[in-house]
């Protein structure tokens, strides 16, 4: 895996973690609707999937 792919994988995993934390905080504060939280978690899940695909492709 070259450095560009490893950086991209890292960034995608950081995005997924950040979105999960945002969802937890917004859920606790009750400032966002369930639909918004579901969309944010969906985007995070897509980021994790893309990071996994890029990692498996180069392995």
C-alpha positions in Angstrom: 0.0 0.0 0.0 1.5 3.3 -1.0 1.4 6.4 1.1 -1.4 8.0 -0.7 -3.7 5.0 -0.2 -2.8 4.7 3.4 -3.5 8.4 4.0 -6.9 8.1 2.2 -7.8 5.0 4.3 -6.8 6.9 7.5 -8.8 10.0 6.6 -11.9 7.9 5.8 -11.7 6.1 9.1 -11.2 9.4 10.9 -14.3 10.8 9.1 -16.3 7.8 10.2 -15.2 8.1 13.8 -16.0 11.8 13.8 -19.5 11.3 12.5 -20.2 8.6 15.1 -19.1 11.0 17.9 -21.2 13.8 16.4 -24.2 11.5 16.3 -23.7 10.6 20.0 -23.4 14.2 21.0 -26.3 15.4 19.0 -28.4 12.5 20.2 -27.6 13.3 23.9 -28.3 17.0 23.4 -31.5 16.2 21.4 -30.8 18.8 18.8 -31.1 16.7 15.7 -33.8 14.5 14.4 -33.5 10.7 14.1 -33.5 11.1 10.3 -30.5 13.4 10.5 -28.6 11.0 12.8 -29.3 8.1 10.5 -28.0 10.0 7.5 -24.8 10.9 9.4 -24.3 7.4 10.5 -24.9 6.2 7.0 -22.2 8.5 5.6 -19.8 7.2 8.3 -20.6 3.7 7.3 -19.9 4.5 3.7 -16.5 5.9 4.7 -15.7 2.8 6.6 -16.7 0.6 3.6 -14.5 2.7 1.3 -11.6 2.4 3.6 -12.0 -1.4 3.8 -12.3 -1.7 0.0 -9.2 0.3 -0.6 -7.3 -1.8 2.0 -8.5 -5.1 0.5 -7.7 -4.1 -3.0 -4.1 -3.4 -2.3 -3.5 -6.5 0.0 
